[in-house]
Amino acid sequence: MDRFKKEITVNNEARLFEFSKIKNMIGVKFFITSKDANQKPISFSLRESSEGKWKLTPGSLRWLYDIEMELSNAIIETRGKG
């Protein structure tokens, strides 16, 4: 599956994250869009680590690291279905 949406709780607030799979010469990454606490659009990416987990790319917003595991699990769960 190349695109999917997942609701993840951030600071007791449910937020919708939209995932898009992107392939290029470097490999595969997921480009993700959502909104922050002020409803401002944000975007960021995750790449697969050597351990099979998905990690935020350097320079991501700090609060995203608090939900990095949930973002990674969303990709792993969805890829299992694809």
C-alpha positions in Angstrom: 0.0 0.0 0.0 1.5 3.3 -1.0 -0.8 5.7 0.9 -2.7 5.4 4.2 -4.0 7.4 7.1 -3.6 6.7 10.8 -4.9 8.5 13.9 -2.3 8.8 16.6 -2.7 10.5 20.1 -0.3 13.4 20.8 -0.6 15.0 24.2 -4.1 13.5 24.8 -5.3 14.9 21.4 -6.1 12.6 18.4 -4.3 13.8 15.3 -4.6 12.4 11.7 -1.3 11.5 10.0 -1.3 10.9 6.2 1.5 8.6 5.0 2.8 8.4 1.4 5.4 5.9 0.3 8.2 7.3 -1.9 10.9 5.3 -3.7 14.0 6.9 -5.1 17.7 6.0 -5.8 18.5 6.1 -2.1 15.7 3.7 -1.2 12.2 3.9 0.4 10.9 6.5 2.7 7.5 7.6 4.0 6.5 11.2 3.6 4.0 12.2 6.3 1.7 15.2 6.7 -0.4 16.3 9.6 -1.2 19.4 11.7 0.5 20.6 14.9 -1.3 21.7 18.1 -2.1 25.1 16.4 -3.6 23.4 13.3 -0.5 24.5 11.3 0.3 22.0 8.5 3.5 20.0 9.0 5.4 17.4 7.0 8.3 15.1 7.8 9.8 11.8 6.7 10.8 8.4 8.1 13.4 6.0 6.7 13.8 2.3 7.6 16.7 1.5 9.9 18.9 -1.5 9.7 16.9 -3.0 12.5 13.7 -2.8 10.4 12.2 0.1 12.4 11.2 3.4 10.9 13.1 6.4 12.1 12.5 10.2 11.8 14.9 12.0 9.4 17.3 14.5 11.1 15.8 17.9 11.6 12.3 16.7 12.5 10.3 18.6 15.1 11.1 17.6 18.7 7.6 16.5 19.7 7.6 14.0 16.8 10.3 11.9 18.6 7.7 11.2 21.4 5.5 9.4 18.9 8.3 7.9 16.6 7.5 4.4 17.8 3.7 4.8 17.0 4.6 6.2 13.5 7.0 3.3 12.9 4.4 0.7 14.0 1.8 2.3 11.7 4.0 1.7 8.7 5.0 -1.8 9.8 1.3 -2.8 10.4 0.2 -1.4 7.1 3.0 -2.9 5.1 2.1 -6.3 6.6 -1.4 -5.9 5.1 -0.1 -4.7 1.7 
